[in-house]
C-alpha cells in the first residue's frame, strides 16, 4: 500500500518510525494534493489536512493516529510586519492547504477583529512590508521559534482543544487498520528517538532544541481528546457559514 505524506518535519518523524518494510511505500506530495491521490488509488493511505475531509467524506479516518499540536510547535507560523497599527492583506505561502485558507479567516476575525484578505503568495519573503502565514518546511528559512507565532496554538485557543492539523485517511478500512497496528505507542517511539531522528533533518539549533523540549505538545496518536478536538474543529467553518452541514466522521 502507498503511504502518502506531506513534506514537513512532523510527517518525517512519523515516516522514520515506520517499520522498514513500509518505509519503501512512502510518497511525499503537497498536502493539498493528497486527497486526490487517495481518490485515484483505493488502497493508498494519506496524512491529509483535517478540513479536507469535508469534500472527501467517504474516506475512512484513523481513530488511533494523526498529527495534532497544542503549543509553540506547529507546522504553520504567523509572521507579523514590525511596528504596524493594522493590516488588510495576509500573505499565505508554503505547503498551503484548505486548513490554512479557512482557519486563517476565522482566526483573524475571532481573535484580532480583522477582516483579512488572503493572498496566495510566491514572491520574495518581505516581512518589512507584509504579514505572512507560512506552512510547512518553508518555515525552516525564517527562524519560526524566535520570529513567528504558532498558528496551531492560536487555533487550539479558539476551540479549547489541541489543533488536529492532519488525519490519516483512506478508502481502505483494512489498510488503515494495518497502519495502526504497525505503529503502536507512536508518541513514545518518537519521543525515545527524537534526537536521532532530528539529526537526519537540516534545521536550526533553536528549532531543534524547541522540538526536543516541547515535543509533549505534539500528538502523533489520536485519543478520545483528539477525536473530540477534530469534531470541534470541523464545527468552526459550519458555524461561520463556510460549509452548510456538519459531517459524520468515519473512524476506524
N, C-alpha and C positions, 0 to 999 in steps of 0.2 A: 504494500500500500504506500502511496505517495504521502509524505508528511510535509505540508506547505507552511512556512513561517515567514513573518515579516523580517526586514533587516533592522534589528535593534539589539541592544546589549542583552536585554532580558530574555528575548526569544533565543538568543545564542546560548545563554546559560541553560535553558531547557534542552536545547539540541545536544549540548555537551553531556547532559545527564542521561540521554537515551542509551539503551543497550546498543552494543556495536552493530548488531545485525539490522537495527533500524536506522542507524545514522546514515547509511548509504541511500536511504529513501528520502532524505531531506532535500527540499527545493525551496529556495528563497525568492519571494516575489514582493512587489509593492503591496502594502496592506490593502489598498483599495481594490486590488485585482484578485485577491484570494478567493472570494466567494464565486467569482466567475469560473475559476479553476475547479471549484467543488461542483459547480453545475455541469461541467464538461466531463468530470471523472467521478462516477458514483462511489468509487472505492477510496478516494482521497480523503485525507483529514487535513483541516486547516485551522490555524490560530488566527481567527478573524476579529476585526474590530467589533465590539459588542453591539453597537447600534445597527450594524449591517443585517442583523437578524430580522429587522422589520421587513426588509424586502426579500428575505430568504427564509421565511418562517417554516418552510418544510424541512429544514435541516434539523438534525438531532444535535443536542448540546451536551457536552460532558458535565456530569454532576460532581466530578472529582477533581478536575484540573482546569486551570485558567490562568490569568495574569491580572492581578489587582494591585493597587497602590493606596497607601494611606499615610503620606508624609512627604518629606522633601525629595525623595526619589520619585522619578516619573519618566515616562517615555516622551513627554511633551513639556516644554517650558515656555513661559511668557517672558518677554524682554521688553521693558518699558524705556522709551526715549527719556533721557535725563531732563529734569527741570521743565516739565510741561504742566500746563494747567488743565488740559483736556485734549481729546482727540476724537476723530470720527472714523479713520481708516485703521484696520488691523490687518497686518500682512501675514498670511499663512503660508508656510513653506516646509519643505522636507517630505517625509512619507505621510502625506495628508490623507485622512480617511473621513468617512461620514461622521465619526465621533467628534473630531475637532471642528468641523464645519457647523454642526448642530449645537454642540455644547458651548462653543465659544460665544455664540449669540446669546444663549441663555445665561451663561456665566456673567458676561459683562452687563447684561440687563439687570440681573438679580443682585449681583454683588457690588457693582460700580455705578449703577443707574446710567449706563452708557449704551446708547443705541448705535452699535458699531457697524461699519460697512466692511464685510470680509473680502479681502483681496488676495487671490491666489498669486503667489509671488515666486519668480525665479531670477530676479535681478540680483545685483550685488547686495549683500547684507549691509545696511546703513542705519545703525542704531542711533546715530546723531539726529536723524530726521524721521525715523519711523518706529512704530511699535510692532512687535512680532510675536507670533506663536510658531515655534519650531518643533517639528515632530520627528522622532527617531534619531538616527545616528548623526544627522547634521548638527545636533546639539554638541557633539564632541568638539566642534570647531569653536565654540563660543563660551566655554567655561560656565556651564549652566548652574553649578552649585553656587558660585560667587555672584554671577550677573543675572541669573534667571530666577523666576518664581515657578514653583511646581504647579503645573496645570492640574495634576492628579489631586494634590492637596486641596486646591480650590473647589474642584468638583465634589470631593469627599465631604467638604464642609457644607455644600449645598444639600446633600442627601443624608448626612449624618451616618454614612456607611463608607467602607472602602470604595474606591473607584474601580469598577471592573472594566478594565480597558480592553482586554481581549478574552475571547472564549474559544474553546476547542469545538469545532463543528464538523459535521459530515452528513452525507446522505446515508452512510452505512452505520447503523447502530452497532453492529458487531465489531467493526474496526475501531470505533470509539472505545468500546469496552476493552479491546485488546490493548489500545494505547494506555488506558487507565491501569490495566494490570501490569504493564511494563514499567510504570513509573510510581511504585509505591513509596510513600513518605518522601515525596519530591522536595518539599520545603527543607527537610533535614538533609537530604543528599546535597542540595545546592549550598546550604549553609556550611556543611562539613568540607566542601570542596571549593569554596568561593575564591580563595586566594589562588589556587591552581588554575581555575577557570579564567579569572581575570588576567592572569599572566599571559594568556593567549590572545588578549584583546588590547589594542593600542589605545589607551585612554590616559588622560592627565592624572597626575598623582592625587590631586584633591578629589577628583571624582572616584578614583579607586578607593581612597580612604573612606569617602562617604558611603559608597556601596557596601563596603565591609562593615562599617559602623551602623548603618541604617537598614541593613538587609531585612531586619524583622518587620519593616513596614511594607515589604513586597511579599505578595502571596501567590505562590505558584499552584496551590491547591484550592479547590472550591469546597468550603464548608457550608453549613447552613447559613452562616453570616454572609458569605459572599453570594450565595444564591438569593438571599433576601436583598442584598445590595444591588444585584442585577435587576431584580424586579423593580426596585425603587428608581434605578437609573432609567429604565425604559419608560417609566411614567412621565419623566420630565418633558420629552417632546410631545407626548399626548396632552398633558395639561396646558402646554403652550400652543396647542393647535397645529403643531407641525405634522403630527400623524393623527389619523382620525379614529384610531382604536388602540386598546392595549392588547397585545398579542399573548397567546398562551405559549409558554416555552416548553419544548420537548426534551426534558432532561433524561439522560440515560446513565 
